C-alpha cells in the first residue's frame, strides 16, 4: 500500500498586491507534510508546493500524477491552503444553480476581463473530474484551508474585524466592481448556504467509481477561513487546530477530530466552523482509515 500526498500552500501571488498576500499558507503545507511522516508518508512520497512553485500548471500536474498512479489500497492526501474565490460557470459546463464555480487561487492568479482567469485558478469542476479517476479501494482525504466557497459578498465589517484581531480572511472577491456586481446578480438566484454546501458535497462524490473522498473544510459556506498567528507563527486556524488535535487525540475518529477543532475555534474566538463531508461510515473511523 502506497501513501502519497500533495500539500499546497500559497502566501504570495505574482499579480496581486502584497495587501492581498497571506502569511500562514506555506507553513500549513510544510506542517501537514511533517505531520504525515508518522503515518507512513515519506519525504519522497510527499510533494510540497509553495508560493512561486504552486502555479496552476504545477499543481494540476502533481495532482494528476497523484491520481493516475494510484492503486487499490493506497492512501492519498491533498491539502490546499490559499485564497478561495469564485468564477462564473462556463457555457456548457456543469450545471451550477447559482451560475458560479468555486475556485482556489494559484500563485499565477490573474485577472481576465472583469473576473479571474480560469487558467490561473483551480475550479471545483476540475477537482471533481480528477477525483472521478481515483480507482476503487483508494482512500483520498482532502483538507481545504481556504474560504472554499463564500458568497462574493463578504461584509467589510467582517474583514475589518478579522484584521483588528491580527487575522486575514482567505477569500478573494471578483477583481473589479463590475465583476463583483455580476457575481452578486448570479448569487442572488439561489440561497447561499444550500448551494455552497452542495458544491462541497459534490466534491466527495466520484463519478463512475467506488472511490469515496473524505473532505475537511476550514469553514462553512457563509464564513471566512482565517489566516492567524499562534505563538508568534502564522498558520491557518483550521490547519493549526487540526494538527494539534491529531497530536493530542491519537486514534480519534474523524468526527471526534472535527469536534476538537470546533472547540479550539470557539476557545480562540474564531467565527469559522470547520466541516466534514464524506460517507457516514468514514466519520466513525480515524484519519487514514478505510471503512
N, C-alpha and C positions, 0 to 999 in steps of 0.2 A: 504494500500500500504506500503510495507516494503522498507526501504532504508538500504543497507548494502554495505560495502566497504572493500577492501583488499589493503593495502598500503605497498609496499615492498621497502626497501632502504638498500643497501649493500655497506659499505665502506671498510670493512676488509674481507679478503679471506684466508681461512685456509692454502691453499697450494701455495699462491702467495707471492712473496717478497713484503715488505712494499712499495717499489718504485712503485708497481702496484696498491696499495690501493688508494681509493678515499676519499674525505672529506665531501661532501655535501649530499650524498645519504640518510643517516639516517635522516638528517634534512628535506630533501624533504618529506619523508614518514610521519614524525610527523607533519610537517607543513600542508600537504594536509589533514591529518586526522582532524586537528584542524579547517581548513577552511571549511570542510564539515559539521561541527556541526550546523551552522545556516541553512543549507539545510535539516536538519532533521536526519542526521547520528549521532547516539549516540555513546558514548564510547563503549557500549556493542555491538553495531551492526557494529563496525569498528575494523578490525583486522590489527594491525601494526606488521610487521615482519622486524627486522633489524639485520644486521651482523650475529652472530652465530645462531640466531633463524631462519634465512632465508636459510635453506638448501633446496635443490630441493624437497625432500620429504615433508617438512613442507609447502612450498609454493604451491605445487601442491595439497596437501590435503586441504588446506584452500580455494584454488581457486575452486576445485571440489565441496566442500561443498557450496560455494557461488552460483555456477551454478545450482547444483542439487536440491537445496531447493527453488529456485526462482519460483515465480508465476506471472501470468499476472498482470501488473500494478506496479511491483516492479522496483526500480531504483538501479542498481548495478554499482559500480565503482571499477576499477582495476588500480593501478598505480605501475610502476616498475622504480626504479632508480638504475642503476647498470652499469657494463660494458656490452656492446654488443659485439658479436663475430659471427663467422660462423663455421659450421662443414660440412664435406662432406655429401651429401644426401645418405641415406642408400639404398641398392638394394631393389627394391620392394616398396619403399616409394613413396610419391607424386612426380609427375613429376616436376623437377626443371630444367629449361632450362640451368642454369649455373652450375648445379651439386652441389649446396651448399644450406644448410638450414641456415636461420637466427637464432640466439640463444641469450639467455640472461644469464649471469653468475650468479650462486648462490654462497652462502658462501662456499660450499664444492667443487667448481670447481677444477678439477684436470686433469692432462694430462693422456692420454691413447695412447700409441704409439706416433705418430707424431702429433696427433690432440688432441682437448679437448674431454674428456669423455662425451658422450651424456647423461649419467646417472647423470651428475652434472651440466648440463645447461638445460634451458627451451627452447625447439625448437619451431619454429613458427608452425610447423605441430601440435604439442600438443595443442597449444593455439587455432588453428582453430577447432580441433576436440572438444575441450571443448565448444568453442563459439557456435558450431553447436547444442549443447544440451540446449542452453538458450531458454526457452519457448517463444512462440509468445506473444507479448504485454509487454515484459520486455525491459527496456532501459538499455543497457550496455555501459558505457563510459570508455574508456581506455586512460591513459596518460603514454607515454613511454619516460622517460628522459634518454635515452641511445643512443649510436650510434647503432640504430636499425638494420642496415644492414652493410653499409660500404663496401669497396672493398677488404679488406685484404691487401691493398697496401697504407695505409695512409702514406703520404710523411713524412720523418723525419723532413724536414724543417717546416712542419705544426705543428708537435708535439712540436718541439723546440720553435717555435714562441708562441704557446699557453702557454708553461711553463714560458717563459720570461714575459708574461702578468699575471702570477700567476694563470694560468688555467691548467687543466689537461683533455685531451680527455677521454671520457668514451668508450674506444674501446680496445679490446684485439685481437691482431693478433694470428695466429696459434702459438703454443708454441715452435716449432722447425723450423730450417731453411728448413728442408725437407718438413715439413707440410706447411710452407708458400709457398714454391715452388709449391706444389700440389694445393694449393688454387689459386695461380696465374695462373696456367695452366688451371684450371677449369673456372676461372673468364674470361679468355681471349676469351672464346667461344661466349659470348653474351655481348652487350653493357651494362655497369654497370647501368646507370640511368633507363633504361627500365625495367630490371629485378628486381632491388631493389624496385622500386615503385610498381611493380606487387605484390611483397611479402606483402607490406603494404595493398594494396587494397584487397588482398585475405583475410587478417585478418578481414576485415569488411563485408565479405560475408559468412553468415552462410549457412551451407548445410542442406537442408531439413526442415528448419523452417522459420518463417516470421520475426525472430529477426534480427535487423539491428544494429550491434555495431557501435559506433562512436569512432574514434581514433585520438587523438592528438599525434604527434611525435615531439621530440625535434629538429630534423634536417632532412634535405634532405639526400638521399642515399649517395651522394658524399661528405658529410660533417661530421664533428665530433661534438658531443654534449659536451659542456664544463661544467666541474666542476669548479666553480668560487667562488669569495668572494664578498659579498655585505655588506657594513657597518661592516666589521670585522667578518662576519659569512659566513660559507660555504653553498652553495646551487648549484643545477643545474641551469644554466642560464635560461632554459626554465621554470622550475618549479617556480622559484622566480618571473619571469615576468608574468607568467600565473596567479599566485595567486594575484599578485599586480593588474593585470587587473580586476580580479574578484571583488576585493575590491573597486577599483576606478571607474569601469564602471558597476555598478549593472544593471541587465536587458539586458546586451549586448547579441547580438546573438553570436553563435559560430564563425561565420565569423568575426564579429567585435572584438571578443576576440583575434583571430588569428592576425588580423591587428595590434592590440595594442601591442601584444607580438613582432611582427616583428619590429615595430617602436622602441621598447625598445632594441631589439637586435642590431639594426642599431646604436642607440644612444650610446650603450655600446661598440661599435666596436667589436661585435661578428660576426664571419663569418657565423655561422649557421643560417638557416631559418627554423622555425618550420612548420609543415604541418598538414592538417586536412583531414581525409578520412571518408567518410560515404555518405549516401543518400543526394542528393541535398537539399531536404526539411529540413533535420536535421541541415543544416548550416544556415538556416534562422531563427532559434529559439534559445533560450538561453540554456546554460548548465543546464542539469537536466530536460529539457523539451522534451516530445514526439512531433511528428509532424503528 
